[in-house]
Amino acid sequence: MSSELNVVILAAGLGTRMRSNKAKVLHEAGGDTLLNQIIRVVLQVAPAERIVAVVGHQADQVRRSVRVPGIRFAEQLEQKGTGHAVLCARSVLDNADGKLLILNGDGPLLRAETLRALLNYCHPQATGGAIVTTRLNDPTGYGRIVRDEQGLVEAIVEQKAARGEQLAITEINPGLYCFDARLFWQYAGEITPDNPAKEYYLTDMVAILTRHGYKVAPLLVPDETELLGINTRVELAQADKILRSRKAQELMLAGVTIENPDSVAIDMDVEIGADSVVEANVQLRGRTRIAAGCHIGSGSYLRDCVVEENARVLPYVVAENSSIGAGSFVGPFSRLRLDAEIAGGAHVGNFVELKKTRLGEGSKANHLAYLGDSTIGAGSNIGAGTITCNYDGQKKHPTKIGEKVFVGSNSTLVAPISIGEGAYIAAGSVITKDVEQDALAVGRAYQVDKPGWAKKRRNLVKEPQPSGSA
């Protein structure tokens, strides 16, 4: 056989037991769709251009969900079974030689090691190919593996067609095949819908090849967990838990401290450097990148963020599409969104929200502030209660704050506005005009005191007596 490998992923099914309007392969486990999880594994044995996904139900949405360029698609317009689905892919495949790897798109727990073992499995009498099998205490719903006297696969009998002793067989077919491609396509036309479901079963190819003298070998995998497909929301939740447990273990073995691994949710594409610490109940989503020596506090949620060396994210920070610079402090209870950027050594404190804002190196916004559409220079201090008024009801406007600016507490900066380097904004000011470099800006009314006013008011307004008093 040629060393060439083609891969067909079956992803056309509806998944009625999911009780969902969404195609089954679009459901997520471990932070990605079931189909993308399978593709992630297959890419470890084959390049993207050698992978064909057969789509059907919600075909356009499934195509758009695939994030890897180069994956090709074939469409199964009618749901006529797994054998029919593979035949739909034939015109898309580059050639009919080498090996043909076929697997389901709803098995996110599959490991690359199992694929490699199947591709490298060699049995002197199995010229037709090999399939993965496993044993289940309860095999209900799965096709049973019928072996011949030599221990090779004589046939795969689907649950609906199984009778008598066949139903008692515990070795099942999880749907992972490696055929000699030339032989497969030569005899694939012999698959017929002669079964109770009136479908074209891919499993019939084993008996067809055997009948023509090309036997198929079983590769028994003892850990059935990684081979099970997802059919219900319960199984989806179980797969999600297993994938996240694997991810946490991988990170810990690479030098990351995770204080309560069972409580965290870390997506497959997340990266964390050595000597970083992840506290309990943290969620790290999407393509978040955390460098070495960082500390992520309990309850924090980061999606598609970059956290640089030795940064500290205190508890209950919510950040999306944002970056946190080296040695900076964020939190607790801070929110970063829409490309917020915290430069190295900066501090963002409790109940501070940044949106499309760059906080310069060493700058601080430690308490109760909203900074939107802003650029803040290095070494500046933003006082508690400061707000950049960036929205006029129709458009968003920028605020530019220079280096080493001091913005007093409860200041309101009405954008568009620019505050020069070294300027000082008095507390409680409403600033509506640009402030020049090194200036003091005071934007508030003069204080007026009226001696005795409060006493006169008390005398004019008789205060009610507490109820029940004498």
C-alpha positions in Angstrom: 0.0 0.0 0.0 1.0 3.6 -0.6 2.1 5.7 2.4 -0.6 8.2 1.5 -3.4 8.7 4.0 -6.8 10.1 3.5 -9.2 10.8 6.5 -13.0 10.9 6.4 -14.8 12.4 9.4 -18.5 11.6 9.6 -20.2 14.7 10.7 -23.6 14.8 8.9 -25.9 13.4 11.6 -28.8 15.2 13.3 -28.2 13.8 16.8 -31.9 13.5 17.8 -31.1 12.3 21.3 -29.4 15.6 22.1 -32.8 17.2 22.1 -31.4 20.2 20.3 -32.0 22.3 17.2 -28.3 22.4 16.7 -26.3 19.8 14.8 -24.7 17.3 17.3 -21.1 18.1 16.1 -21.6 21.8 16.9 -22.1 21.1 20.6 -19.1 21.9 22.7 -16.9 19.9 25.2 -13.6 21.1 26.5 -14.1 24.6 25.1 -14.6 23.6 21.4 -17.1 21.9 19.2 -17.1 18.1 19.0 -16.0 18.3 15.4 -13.1 20.6 16.1 -11.9 18.4 19.0 -11.8 15.4 16.5 -10.0 17.5 13.9 -7.4 18.6 16.6 -6.5 15.0 17.1 -6.5 13.9 13.5 -4.1 16.7 12.6 -1.5 14.9 14.6 -1.5 12.1 12.0 -2.6 13.8 8.8 -2.3 17.3 7.2 -5.4 19.4 6.9 -5.6 18.9 3.1 -5.9 15.2 3.6 -9.0 15.5 5.9 -12.6 15.5 4.5 -15.5 16.1 6.8 -18.9 14.8 5.5 -21.6 17.3 6.5 -25.3 17.2 6.2 -27.6 18.6 8.9 -26.9 22.4 9.2 -24.0 21.9 6.7 -23.2 25.6 6.4 -23.0 26.2 10.1 -20.8 23.1 10.5 -18.4 24.4 7.7 -18.2 27.8 9.4 -17.4 26.2 12.8 -14.2 24.6 11.5 -11.3 26.9 12.4 -8.5 25.0 10.7 -7.9 26.1 7.1 -7.5 23.5 4.5 -10.1 21.0 5.7 -12.3 20.0 2.9 -16.0 19.1 2.9 -18.4 16.6 1.3 -22.1 16.9 1.7 -24.6 14.1 2.4 -27.9 15.5 1.2 -29.9 12.5 2.4 -29.3 10.6 5.6 -28.8 7.1 4.3 -26.4 5.7 6.7 -22.6 5.8 7.4 -21.7 3.8 4.3 -23.5 6.3 2.1 -21.8 9.1 4.0 -18.3 7.8 3.1 -19.3 7.3 -0.5 -20.3 11.0 -0.6 -16.7 11.8 0.2 -15.2 9.8 -2.6 -15.2 12.6 -5.2 -13.5 15.0 -2.8 -10.6 12.7 -1.9 -7.3 13.2 -3.9 -6.7 9.6 -4.7 -7.9 6.1 -3.9 -4.6 4.6 -2.9 -2.9 4.2 0.5 -4.8 4.1 3.7 -8.4 5.3 4.4 -9.0 6.4 8.0 -12.7 6.8 8.8 -14.0 8.0 12.2 -17.0 9.7 13.7 -17.2 13.4 14.4 -18.9 13.0 17.8 -16.0 11.3 19.7 -14.1 14.2 21.3 -12.2 11.9 23.8 -10.2 10.1 21.2 -6.4 10.2 21.7 -3.8 10.6 19.0 -1.9 7.6 20.4 -4.9 5.4 19.5 -4.9 6.7 15.9 -1.2 6.1 15.5 -1.6 2.6 16.9 -4.4 1.8 14.4 -2.4 3.3 11.4 0.7 1.3 12.4 -1.1 -1.9 13.2 0.1 -4.7 11.0 -1.3 -8.2 11.0 0.1 -10.7 8.4 -3.3 -12.0 7.5 -5.3 -8.7 7.6 -4.8 -7.3 4.1 -8.1 -5.5 4.1 -7.3 -3.2 7.1 -7.9 -2.9 10.8 -10.6 -1.5 13.1 -10.5 -0.4 16.7 -12.7 -2.3 19.2 -13.3 -2.2 22.9 -15.3 -4.0 25.5 -18.3 -2.6 27.4 -20.2 -4.1 30.4 -23.4 -2.8 28.7 -22.9 -2.9 24.9 -26.5 -1.9 24.1 -26.7 0.4 21.1 -23.3 -0.6 19.6 -22.5 -2.9 16.8 -21.0 -6.3 18.0 -17.7 -7.6 16.8 -18.0 -11.2 15.6 -14.5 -12.8 15.4 -13.5 -15.9 13.3 -11.4 -18.8 14.5 -8.2 -16.8 13.9 -9.4 -13.9 16.0 -9.9 -11.6 13.0 -13.1 -9.7 12.5 -15.6 -11.8 10.6 -18.4 -9.2 10.7 -19.9 -6.3 12.6 -23.5 -6.8 13.5 -25.5 -3.7 14.3 -27.7 -3.6 17.4 -30.9 -3.6 15.4 -29.8 -6.7 13.4 -28.2 -8.7 16.3 -29.9 -11.9 17.4 -29.4 -14.5 20.1 -25.7 -15.0 21.1 -24.7 -11.9 19.2 -26.5 -9.7 21.6 -24.4 -11.2 24.5 -21.1 -10.1 22.8 -19.4 -7.3 24.8 -16.8 -6.4 22.2 -18.2 -3.5 20.3 -17.4 -1.3 17.3 -16.8 2.4 18.3 -16.6 3.5 14.7 -12.9 3.9 14.0 -11.6 2.2 10.8 -8.4 2.0 8.7 -9.0 0.3 5.4 -6.8 -0.3 2.4 -8.2 2.5 0.3 -7.9 0.8 -3.1 -9.8 -2.3 -1.8 -12.4 -0.2 0.0 -13.4 1.7 -3.1 -13.2 -1.4 -5.3 -15.9 -3.1 -3.2 -17.8 -0.2 -1.6 -20.5 -0.5 -4.2 -21.6 -3.8 -2.6 -22.9 -2.1 0.5 -26.7 -2.4 0.4 -29.6 -1.2 2.6 -30.6 -4.8 3.4 -31.2 -4.3 7.1 -34.0 -3.3 9.4 -33.0 0.4 9.3 -32.9 0.4 5.4 -29.5 2.2 5.6 -26.1 1.7 4.0 -24.0 0.5 6.9 -20.3 1.2 6.7 -19.8 -1.8 9.0 -20.9 -4.1 6.2 -17.5 -3.5 4.5 -15.8 -5.9 7.0 -17.9 -8.8 5.8 -17.6 -7.7 2.2 -13.8 -7.5 2.3 -13.6 -10.8 4.1 -15.8 -12.5 1.5 -13.4 -11.4 -1.2 -10.4 -12.8 0.8 -9.2 -9.6 2.4 -9.5 -10.0 6.2 -9.7 -7.2 8.7 -7.9 -7.2 12.1 -9.3 -5.9 15.4 -7.2 -3.6 17.6 -8.6 -4.0 21.0 -8.3 -0.8 23.1 -8.8 -1.5 26.8 -9.8 2.1 27.8 -13.3 2.4 26.4 -13.7 5.9 27.7 -11.8 7.6 24.8 -13.8 5.7 22.2 -17.4 6.5 23.2 -19.4 8.9 21.1 -21.7 11.6 22.4 -25.4 11.0 22.1 -27.0 12.9 25.1 -26.4 16.0 27.1 -25.3 13.8 30.0 -22.6 12.2 27.9 -21.6 15.7 26.7 -21.1 16.9 30.3 -19.0 13.8 31.0 -16.8 14.3 28.0 -16.3 18.0 29.0 -15.2 16.9 32.5 -12.8 14.4 31.1 -11.2 16.7 28.6 -10.7 19.4 31.2 -9.2 17.0 33.6 -6.8 15.9 30.9 -5.9 19.5 30.2 -5.3 20.3 33.9 -3.1 17.2 34.2 -1.1 18.2 31.2 -0.5 21.7 32.6 0.5 20.5 36.0 3.0 18.0 34.6 4.4 21.0 32.7 5.1 22.9 35.9 1.8 24.8 36.5 0.3 24.8 40.0 -3.5 24.3 39.9 -4.8 24.4 43.5 -8.1 22.6 42.9 -8.0 20.9 39.5 -11.6 19.7 39.8 -12.9 23.2 40.1 -11.2 24.9 37.2 -12.4 25.0 33.5 -9.5 25.3 31.1 -10.1 25.1 27.4 -7.9 23.0 25.1 -6.1 25.9 23.4 -5.1 27.7 26.6 -1.4 27.9 27.3 0.2 28.5 30.7 3.8 29.0 31.5 5.8 27.1 34.2 5.6 28.3 37.8 2.2 30.0 37.3 -0.5 29.4 39.9 -4.2 28.9 39.1 -6.4 29.2 42.1 -9.8 27.4 42.6 -12.9 28.1 40.4 -10.9 29.9 37.6 -12.1 29.7 34.0 -9.6 30.1 31.3 -11.3 30.2 27.9 -10.6 30.4 24.2 -7.0 31.0 23.2 -5.8 32.6 26.5 -2.0 32.7 26.9 -0.5 33.0 30.4 3.2 33.4 30.7 5.5 32.0 33.3 5.3 33.1 37.0 1.8 34.5 36.9 -0.9 34.1 39.5 -4.6 33.8 38.6 -6.9 34.4 41.5 -10.0 32.5 42.5 -13.1 32.9 40.5 -11.5 34.8 37.7 -12.7 34.5 34.1 -10.3 35.1 31.2 -11.2 34.6 27.5 -8.8 35.1 24.6 -6.5 37.1 26.9 -2.7 37.5 27.1 -1.1 37.6 30.5 2.6 38.4 30.5 5.3 37.3 32.9 4.8 37.6 36.7 1.5 39.4 36.4 -1.0 38.9 39.2 -4.7 38.6 38.5 -6.5 38.9 41.8 -9.8 37.1 42.5 -13.0 37.6 40.4 -11.5 39.5 37.5 -13.5 39.2 34.2 -11.4 39.9 31.1 -12.1 39.2 27.4 -9.9 40.0 24.4 -7.5 41.9 26.5 -3.8 41.9 27.6 -2.2 42.2 31.0 1.4 43.3 31.0 4.4 41.9 32.9 4.5 42.5 36.6 1.1 44.2 36.6 -1.7 43.8 39.1 -5.4 43.5 38.2 -8.3 43.1 40.6 -10.1 42.1 42.6 -13.4 42.5 40.9 -12.1 44.3 37.8 -13.4 44.0 34.3 -11.4 44.3 31.0 -13.1 44.1 27.7 -12.8 44.8 24.0 -9.0 45.1 23.6 -8.2 46.6 26.9 -4.4 46.8 27.4 -2.7 46.9 30.7 1.0 47.8 30.3 3.8 46.4 32.5 3.8 47.3 36.1 0.3 49.0 36.0 -2.4 48.5 38.6 -6.1 48.1 38.0 -8.1 47.8 41.2 -11.5 46.8 42.5 -14.6 47.7 40.5 -12.6 49.3 37.7 -13.8 48.7 34.2 -11.6 49.2 31.1 -13.0 49.1 27.5 -10.8 49.7 24.5 -8.4 51.4 26.8 -4.6 51.3 27.1 -3.3 51.9 30.6 0.4 53.0 30.4 3.4 51.4 32.1 3.3 51.9 35.9 0.0 53.8 35.8 -2.8 53.2 38.4 -6.5 53.1 38.4 -7.1 51.5 41.8 -10.8 52.1 42.7 -14.3 52.5 41.2 -13.6 53.9 37.7 -14.8 53.5 34.1 -12.2 54.2 31.5 -13.6 53.7 27.9 -11.9 54.5 24.6 -8.9 56.0 26.4 -5.2 56.1 26.0 -3.4 56.8 29.3 0.3 57.5 29.5 2.9 56.0 31.7 3.0 56.9 35.4 -0.4 58.4 35.6 -2.8 58.1 38.5 -6.6 57.8 38.0 -8.5 58.6 41.1 -11.5 56.7 42.5 -14.8 57.4 40.8 -13.2 58.8 37.6 -15.3 58.4 34.4 -14.5 59.0 30.8 -17.7 60.1 29.2 -17.0 58.5 25.8 -20.6 58.3 24.4 -22.7 61.3 23.3 -25.7 59.2 22.4 -24.7 58.7 18.8 -20.9 58.2 18.7 -18.0 57.1 20.8 -15.2 59.6 21.4 -11.6 59.2 22.7 -9.9 60.5 25.8 -6.1 61.0 25.7 -4.3 61.3 29.0 -0.6 62.0 28.9 2.2 60.7 31.1 2.4 61.5 34.8 -1.0 63.0 35.0 -2.9 63.0 38.3 -6.7 62.7 37.9 -8.4 63.5 41.2 -11.3 61.4 42.6 -14.7 61.7 41.1 -13.5 63.5 38.0 -15.7 63.4 34.9 -13.8 63.7 31.6 -16.1 64.5 28.7 -14.7 63.2 25.5 -13.3 64.0 23.0 -10.7 65.5 25.3 -6.9 65.6 25.7 -5.0 66.1 29.0 -1.4 67.0 28.6 1.6 65.4 30.3 2.1 66.3 34.0 -1.3 67.9 34.3 -3.3 67.8 37.5 -7.1 67.5 37.6 -8.7 68.6 40.8 -11.0 66.1 42.5 -14.7 66.4 41.7 -14.1 68.2 38.4 -16.1 68.0 35.2 -13.6 68.6 32.4 -15.0 69.5 29.0 -12.0 71.2 27.4 -8.4 70.1 26.6 -5.9 70.6 29.5 -2.4 71.7 28.6 0.8 70.2 29.8 1.6 70.7 33.6 -1.6 72.7 34.1 -4.1 72.5 37.0 -7.7 72.0 35.8 -10.6 72.7 38.1 -14.0 72.2 36.7 -16.4 72.6 39.6 -18.6 75.4 41.1 -17.3 77.4 44.1 -18.3 76.2 47.5 -20.8 78.4 49.2 -21.4 78.2 53.0 -24.5 79.8 54.7 -23.9 80.0 58.5 -26.9 79.0 60.6 -29.0 77.7 57.7 -29.4 74.2 59.1 -30.5 75.4 62.5 -33.1 77.8 61.0 -34.5 74.9 58.9 -34.8 72.7 62.0 -36.8 75.4 63.7 -39.1 75.9 60.8 -39.8 72.3 60.1 -41.1 70.5 63.2 -39.4 67.1 63.3 -41.8 64.2 64.1 -41.3 62.4 67.4 -40.3 58.7 67.5 -43.4 56.4 67.7 -44.1 55.1 71.3 -42.3 58.0 73.0 -43.7 59.8 76.0 
